[in-house]
Amino acid sequence: MEANQHLDLDALKELQAVMGDEFSLLVETFTTDSILRIDGIREAISAQDAEAIRRAAHSFKGSASNMAAPNLTNLCRSLEDLGHNGSTEGAEQLQQSIIDEYEQVKSALETL
C-alpha cells in the first residue's frame, strides 16, 4: 500500500518543514512509544478493564494524530469509544486492526 493511504503526507511535510532535523527523532520516538502503547492496550484488554482500554486507546490516538495517521487515529478512537461505553466486546478485533495499521504506518514512515 502507498504511504498516502496511511499517512496525511501534506500534514507530515508541514511538520517536517517545521521540525527540520528533529523530525527523524519524532518518528523514532513515535515508533518506540507505539510499542509501549500497544502493550498497554493488550494488557488492558487481557484484564477486561474498559477504563484502562479507554485510557490506553486515548493515549495512542493522540500519538497517531500527531503523526498524521488518520486510519490509526480512527481505529484508536473506536477502541477508546468502546472503553468509554464500558464495553470490551470487540476489543480484541480492534486491537488487531490497530496493530496491523500501525505496521503499515511504520512502514510508510520509513519510506519518507
C-alpha positions as CSV (number, residue, x, y, z in Angstrom):
1,M,0.0,0.0,0.0
2,E,1.1,3.5,-0.7
3,A,2.2,5.8,2.2
4,N,-0.6,8.2,1.5
5,Q,-3.2,5.6,2.3
6,H,-1.9,5.5,5.9
7,L,-0.5,9.0,6.3
8,D,-1.6,12.5,5.6
9,L,1.5,13.4,3.6
10,D,0.7,17.1,3.3
11,A,0.5,17.4,7.1
12,L,3.7,15.4,7.6
13,K,5.5,17.6,5.1
14,E,4.5,20.7,7.1
15,L,5.6,19.0,10.3
16,Q,8.9,18.0,8.7
17,A,9.4,21.6,7.5
18,V,8.8,23.0,11.0
19,M,10.9,20.4,12.8
20,G,13.7,20.1,10.4
21,D,16.4,17.7,11.6
22,E,14.3,16.9,14.7
23,F,11.7,15.1,12.5
24,S,13.6,11.9,12.4
25,L,13.8,11.9,16.2
26,L,10.0,12.4,16.3
27,V,9.5,9.4,14.0
28,E,11.8,7.3,16.2
29,T,10.1,8.3,19.4
30,F,6.7,7.6,17.8
31,T,7.9,4.1,16.8
32,T,9.4,3.3,20.2
33,D,6.4,4.7,22.2
34,S,3.9,2.9,19.9
35,I,5.2,-0.5,21.0
36,L,4.6,0.6,24.7
37,R,1.1,1.9,23.8
38,I,0.2,-1.3,22.0
39,D,1.4,-3.3,25.0
40,G,-0.8,-1.1,27.3
41,I,-3.8,-1.8,25.1
42,R,-3.0,-5.5,25.1
43,E,-2.8,-5.6,28.9
44,A,-6.0,-3.6,29.3
45,I,-7.9,-5.9,27.0
46,S,-6.4,-9.0,28.7
47,A,-7.6,-7.6,32.0
48,Q,-11.0,-6.8,30.5
49,D,-10.7,-3.3,32.0
50,A,-12.8,-1.0,29.9
51,E,-11.5,2.2,31.6
52,A,-7.9,1.1,31.1
53,I,-8.7,0.3,27.4
54,R,-10.2,3.8,27.1
55,R,-7.1,5.4,28.6
56,A,-4.6,3.4,26.5
57,A,-6.5,3.9,23.3
58,H,-6.8,7.6,24.0
59,S,-3.1,7.9,24.5
60,F,-2.3,6.1,21.3
61,K,-4.9,8.1,19.4
62,G,-3.1,11.3,20.3
63,S,0.2,9.9,19.1
64,A,-1.3,8.7,15.9
65,S,-3.0,12.0,15.3
66,N,0.3,13.9,15.9
67,M,1.9,11.7,13.2
68,A,-0.9,12.4,10.7
69,A,-2.0,8.8,10.6
70,P,-5.8,9.1,10.2
71,N,-6.7,5.5,9.9
72,L,-4.8,4.6,13.0
73,T,-6.3,7.6,14.8
74,N,-9.8,6.4,13.9
75,L,-9.2,2.8,15.0
76,C,-7.9,4.1,18.3
77,R,-10.9,6.4,18.6
78,S,-13.2,3.4,18.1
79,L,-11.4,1.4,20.8
80,E,-11.5,4.4,23.1
81,D,-15.3,4.8,22.5
82,L,-15.7,1.1,23.3
83,G,-13.9,1.5,26.6
84,H,-15.8,4.8,27.3
85,N,-19.1,2.9,26.9
86,G,-17.9,0.3,29.5
87,S,-17.6,-2.5,27.0
88,T,-14.8,-4.8,26.0
89,E,-16.8,-6.7,23.3
90,G,-14.9,-6.5,20.0
91,A,-11.8,-5.0,21.7
92,E,-9.5,-7.9,20.5
93,Q,-10.5,-7.4,16.9
94,L,-9.9,-3.6,17.1
95,Q,-6.6,-4.3,18.8
96,Q,-5.5,-6.5,15.9
97,S,-6.7,-3.8,13.4
98,I,-4.7,-1.2,15.3
99,I,-1.6,-3.4,15.3
100,D,-2.0,-4.1,11.5
101,E,-2.5,-0.4,10.7
102,Y,0.4,0.6,13.0
103,E,2.7,-1.7,11.0
104,Q,1.5,0.0,7.8
105,V,2.1,3.4,9.3
106,K,5.6,2.4,10.5
107,S,6.5,1.1,7.0
108,A,5.2,4.3,5.4
109,L,7.2,6.5,7.8
110,E,10.3,4.5,7.0
111,T,10.0,5.5,3.3
112,L,9.9,9.2,4.0
